[in-house]
Amino acid sequence: MNRCKSIDVQLVGGNKDTGSTAPQIYYLTHQILKLTFHLESHSEDYSSRRGLRKLLGKRKRLLIYLFDENTLLYAKVVETLGIRGLKKP
């Protein structure tokens, strides 16, 4: 849990503004990891699989928005969370 708090502080800078894009991406990534771990042991849980797809789509839309608005913060978020970036057209 300490790692989660340290990443949160790095991304937000200590600000508790959970409505901005970077913290939303962070929290969605945390939920995605939890659901992925759940689906490894419960592979036929289709409703959780649907929820995972919805979360992935929402995170992708937020990453696209962040890339368009602030490329430096986008790069920092992708590097800090260890997720793949967007595909280059």
C-alpha positions as CSV (number, residue, x, y, z in Angstrom):
1,M,0.0,0.0,0.0
2,N,2.9,2.3,0.6
3,R,3.9,2.0,-3.1
4,C,0.4,3.1,-4.1
5,K,0.6,6.2,-1.9
6,S,4.1,7.1,-3.2
7,I,2.9,6.8,-6.8
8,D,-0.1,8.9,-6.0
9,V,2.0,11.6,-4.4
10,Q,4.4,11.6,-7.4
11,L,1.6,11.9,-10.0
12,V,-0.4,14.5,-8.2
13,G,2.3,16.3,-6.3
14,G,0.6,15.9,-2.9
15,N,-2.6,17.5,-4.2
16,K,-5.8,15.6,-3.3
17,D,-7.5,16.5,-6.5
18,T,-8.8,13.1,-7.5
19,G,-10.9,14.6,-10.4
20,S,-7.9,15.4,-12.5
21,T,-6.7,13.0,-15.3
22,A,-3.5,11.6,-13.8
23,P,-5.1,10.3,-10.5
24,Q,-8.0,8.9,-12.4
25,I,-5.6,6.9,-14.6
26,Y,-3.8,5.7,-11.5
27,Y,-6.9,4.5,-9.7
28,L,-8.2,2.8,-12.9
29,T,-4.9,1.0,-13.2
30,H,-5.1,-0.1,-9.6
31,Q,-8.7,-1.5,-10.2
32,I,-7.5,-3.2,-13.5
33,L,-4.7,-5.0,-11.7
34,K,-7.1,-6.2,-9.0
35,L,-9.6,-7.5,-11.6
36,T,-6.8,-9.1,-13.6
37,F,-5.6,-11.0,-10.5
38,H,-9.2,-12.1,-9.8
39,L,-9.7,-13.3,-13.4
40,E,-6.6,-15.4,-13.2
41,S,-8.3,-17.7,-10.7
42,H,-11.9,-17.3,-11.9
43,S,-11.5,-17.4,-15.6
44,E,-15.2,-17.9,-16.4
45,D,-16.4,-14.9,-14.5
46,Y,-17.9,-13.1,-17.5
47,S,-19.4,-10.1,-15.7
48,S,-16.0,-9.3,-14.2
49,R,-14.4,-9.7,-17.6
50,R,-16.9,-7.2,-19.0
51,G,-16.1,-4.7,-16.2
52,L,-12.4,-5.1,-17.0
53,R,-13.0,-4.2,-20.6
54,K,-15.0,-1.2,-19.6
55,L,-12.2,0.0,-17.3
56,L,-9.6,-0.5,-20.0
57,G,-11.6,1.5,-22.4
58,K,-12.1,4.3,-19.9
59,R,-8.4,4.4,-19.1
60,K,-7.5,4.5,-22.8
61,R,-9.8,7.5,-23.4
62,L,-8.2,9.3,-20.4
63,L,-4.7,8.5,-21.8
64,I,-5.7,9.9,-25.2
65,Y,-7.0,13.1,-23.5
66,L,-3.9,13.5,-21.4
67,F,-1.7,12.9,-24.4
68,D,-3.5,15.7,-26.2
69,E,-3.5,18.1,-23.3
70,N,-0.1,17.6,-21.5
71,T,2.4,15.3,-23.2
72,L,5.0,15.6,-20.5
73,L,2.6,14.5,-17.8
74,Y,1.4,11.7,-20.0
75,A,5.0,10.4,-20.4
76,K,5.5,10.6,-16.6
77,V,2.2,8.7,-15.9
78,V,3.0,5.9,-18.4
79,E,6.5,5.5,-17.0
80,T,5.5,5.6,-13.4
81,L,2.7,3.2,-13.7
82,G,4.6,0.9,-16.0
83,I,1.8,0.6,-18.6
84,R,2.1,0.7,-22.3
85,G,1.6,3.9,-24.1
86,L,-0.7,4.7,-26.9
87,K,0.0,3.3,-30.4
88,K,1.6,5.8,-32.7
89,P,-0.4,6.3,-35.9
